[in-house]
Amino acid sequence: MLGIDPRKVRQVIVEARMSDADDDAAGCEAGFGRTACNVRGREALLSGLANIIRDLEEEEQIVLMALAWVGRHTYSPAEWDQALSEAGHAYNSRTADYLTSLPRLGDYLEEGLAAIGNG
């Protein structure tokens, strides 16, 4: 059993990809302080993503971390139990901040889901 509903993971994937999107997706319009707006828009998206992750149960956050690690090839799918164990040890109050700091979080999660057979 995965320990998190794959639909929740997919929601995080969508939100993570929005935070990596271009200026227009971040709510900025051409000619309106595009650089500053992009930074504010991206920060708002990342803050929203972090809140979604923080609202998950501890075990769900741990699974997200392990999925990201498998997706970025820190662990292989065969090492899933080890990834979960290490994520459990690494879990703390800043786990959401750590996850949102990963620039390809959406891709990592999607690849992790697919690698362990839940994609």
Protein Blocks (a to p, Z undefined) as FASTA:
>chain_A
ZZiafklmmmmmmmmmmmmmcfklnopaehiamlmmmmmmmmmmmmmmmmmmmmpcfklm
mmmmmmmmmmnomacfklmmmmmmmmmmmgcfklmmmmmmpmklmmmmmmmmmmnopZZ
